[in-house]
Amino acid sequence: MNNPGPMPQRTYKGNDALSIIGFGGIVVCSVSQKEANRYVAEAVDLGINYFDVAPSYFDGEAEKKLGNALQPWRKNVFLACKTTRRDATGARLELETSLKRAHTDHFDLYQFHAVTTLDEVSQILGPGGAAETFIKAKEAGLVRYLGFSAHSAEAALALLDQFPVDSVLFPLNVVSIKRGNFGLQILEKAKEKGAARLALKALAYTPWQEGEIHTYSKAWYKPIEDPALQDMALRYTLGLDITAAIPPGHFELYRRAVEIASQFKPLTREEENALDQAIVGLTPLFPLKE
């Protein structure tokens, strides 16, 4: 891999600026703690200051290994975490566990994780819902910013309308946007609400086909493998009005994203036309449900 240049940063909120590529906690899963330490030290050296993790990643392995590896750098990075618990009590317990695993007294960003249905939105925002814990945690200084991740446009739009989040972490990839009409409506709503935009799945290609060998065991979808297409697809996502993107959890894909982003330039019209041709006929991960 080429040696990347300095990683660009963009404003998140207030005085916080994030590297345009984030380090996803799944990268340190299935490797030794020594290897995880090396990955994190290298990331910091490359100018990456945005790290994202969740307790559901390999049953806590990501939190434990990333938490250990980040200890020397914690004061200098922006650490995001999540919870899939929709009730206040469960969210509080999970937050406390996550803070201990991360060896920190606060998260910079805490997110409702993978919100998918309107029922989940109602649970989160209703009496005894996780939103109560989020608000109290922010007041107590346990978290600085509040947000959510979602794989459903319907749920994301509802949360943006009903809860004052600081940011949205959402799948924004060229195949789903151009072949599934999925993603840009969330960008627009988030901007309207003053929420920062963070991207997932920029290097997603298409769902695995039935019987297809999963060559990337930590990705539930088929990632882009062609280097030229990786370059154009990631630059397409980074060319949207977003702060940062988190690549897939395989080290080689994350490292390729770092290489591309360190030299980021918006796509030319000719490159975007070539990208459009390259994705003709592909099945998007997230087609918009009418």
N, C-alpha and C positions, 0 to 999 in steps of 0.2 A: 504494500500500500504506500502511496505517496505520503510524504511528510506534510501534514496540513499546516496552513498559515494560521494567524490569529483568528479566533472565533468571533464573528460579529455578535453584537448584543442589540436588543431592542427593548424599549420601555414596556414594563408590565403594568405597574401602577405606581403613582407617586414617584419616589426616587429609586424604586426597584427596577433594575434592568436585568434581563435574562439572556444567556447565550441562546442563539437561535436554534441550537440543537440541545435537547435535554437528555439526561442519562436515565434510562428506565431501569428500575430495580431488578427486573427479570434478567438483565444482562449478567448479574452476579450469581444467579441460581445455577446449580449443577456444576459449579467450579469450586475449588478450594478457597478457604478464607484468604490464603496468601495470594492467590490469583485475583480474587475480588479486590484486595488491597491495591494490587498493581494496577488493575483497571481504573479504579477510582483516582489514584494518584496521577495516572497518566491523563485522565479526563480533566482534572483540575489544572494540570500543567498545560493542557491544550486550550484552556480558557473556558471550560464548561463549568457553569456555576448553578445550573438548574438540575436538580435531582428529584425523581418521582418514584414513589413506592406505595405498596398497599399490603395489608396483612393477608389478603387472599392469594398473593403470588407465592405459589409453592408452599402453602401452609405456614407462612411466616419466615421461610428461609430467606427471602429477599430482604425483609426488614432487618433480620438479625445480621446478615452478612454486610448489607449496605451500611447499617448503623455502626458496626464495628469499623468498617473501612473508612467511614466519613469522620471519625472522631478527631483526627488532626486538623480537619478542614471545616468543621461544622460552622464556625463563626463567619466564614467567608462564602458560604453557599446558601442557595435558596432551596429549602427542602419541602417538598409537597408529599402529602399522604392522603389516604382515602379510607372510607368505611362503606361496607355493603349493608350495615345495620340500618334499618329504617325507623327503629324506636329509640327514644331518648336514652333509656337505661343501657341498651346494648351498645349504642354509639359511644356513650361515655366510657364503658368498660373497654371497648376496643381502642378508643383514643388513648386511654391510660396505658394499655399494653403496648401500643405502637410507640408512644413516647419513651417507654423504658427500653424497648428493643433498639430504638434509634439513638439512645444515650443523649437525649436532648430534653430541654425544659419547654420547648415549643416547636410547632411546625409553622413554617412561613405560609403554607397554604393547606387547608383541610377541605376535602371534597366528598360529597355524596358520590359513591362509586357505581358506575354502570347502571344508571337509572334508565329503565326501559319502558315502563307502563305508566298510565295515568293513575292507576291504583297506588303505585309506589310513590308518586308525587303527593297524593292525598295522605298517605301514611306519614311521609316525611314532614309534611307541613301541618298535619292535624294535631289534636291534643295528644301529648305524650310522644310526639314524633321526634325524629333525629334533629330537626331544625332547632328544637329547644336546646339540645346539647351544644350544637354549633354556636348558637348565639351566646350562651353562657361561657363557652370555652374562649370565645373571642374577648368577651368582657374580662375574663380572668387572665388574659395574656398567654393562654396555652396555644392559641393559633392567631396568626396575624390577618390572614385573608380567608374568605370562604368561597367555595366553588363546587362544581360537580363535573363528572364525566357521564356521558350518555351515548348509547348506540341507537337511540330512537329520536327522530326529529320531533315527534309529537310530545314526548316527555320533556325534551330539552326546551321546546318553546313554552310549555306550561310552567316549567320551573323558572325560566327567565321572566315570565310575566308575573309570577306570584312570590318570588323570593329575591331579595337584593344580593345577588352573588357578585363577587369581584372578578371571576373568570369562568370560562367554559372550556373544558377539555373534550374535543369532539373529533370523530373521524373526518378528515379532510384529505381525500385523495382523488386524483384525476379521474379514475375509472368510475367511482361512485358519483362524483360531481357531474361528469359529462355523459356517462351511460345510465346513471340512476337518478339524476336530478336531486341528489342528496348532499346537503352540506352548506350550500351558499345561503339558504334561508336562515340557518342558525348563525352564520357570520353576521348577517344583516340585523337580526334581532339582538344579538349580543352587543353590537355597536350601538344600536338604538338605546339599549339599557346601560351603556357605559361599562360593560364587562369586557375584560381582556379575552383574547382568543388564543387558545393553545390547541395544537393539532396532534391527532393520532393517525396511524395507518397510512402515512404518506407514501410508504413503499409497498402498500398492499397491491396485489395484482388481481387475484380472483379467488373464489372459494376453491378448496381442494375438491377434485372430482372423486366420485365414489370409486374406491379401490386404488386410488393414486397413492404412491408412497410419499409420506410426509418427510421430505428431506430436511425440513426445519422443525424440529420437535417442539420448540417453544412458541411456535406461531400457529394459531388455529386457522389461519388463512394462508394462501400461497403468496409469498413475497415476490417482488420483482428481482430477477437474477441477472438480467442483461445489463451490463454496466452503463451503456448509453441510455437505456430506458430508465434506469435508476437515477441517473443524472437529471434527465428532463422531468421525471415525475416529482422528485424532491424539490427541484427548483420551481416547478409549478406551484406546489403547496406553499413553499416559502415566499413565493411571489404574491400570495393572497395577503389580506390585511390581518396578519397574525403576529404574535410575539415570538413563538417558538414551536418546534415540532419534536415529538419523541419518537425515535425510530423503533423498529422491532427489537425484541429482546435477545437476539443472537449477536454475539460480539462482532462478527465479521460484517453484519448488516449495519449495526450501530456505527462501527468504525468507518464504513463506506460513507454513511450519512455525514459523519464529521468531515471527511475529506471533501465531499461535495459542498457542504455548507460553508467551509472555511474559505472557499473561492466563489461564494455565491454571486451570481449575476442573474437578473430576471431573464426569462426566456425571450428570445427574439420571435417575431411573428413566424418566421420560417420554422423555428424549432417547435413552436406550439402546433403548427400545422402537421409537422412530422409526428408529434406526440399523438395528435388526434387520429392519425392514420394507424399508429401502432396499437391503439386500444379498440379499434373497430371490432365488434363482435364479442368483446369480453363481457362476462357476467359480473356486475358490480357486487361487492360485499353487501352494500346497503342501498338497495333500490328504495326510492320514496314510496311509501304506501299511500295510496289515494284514499 
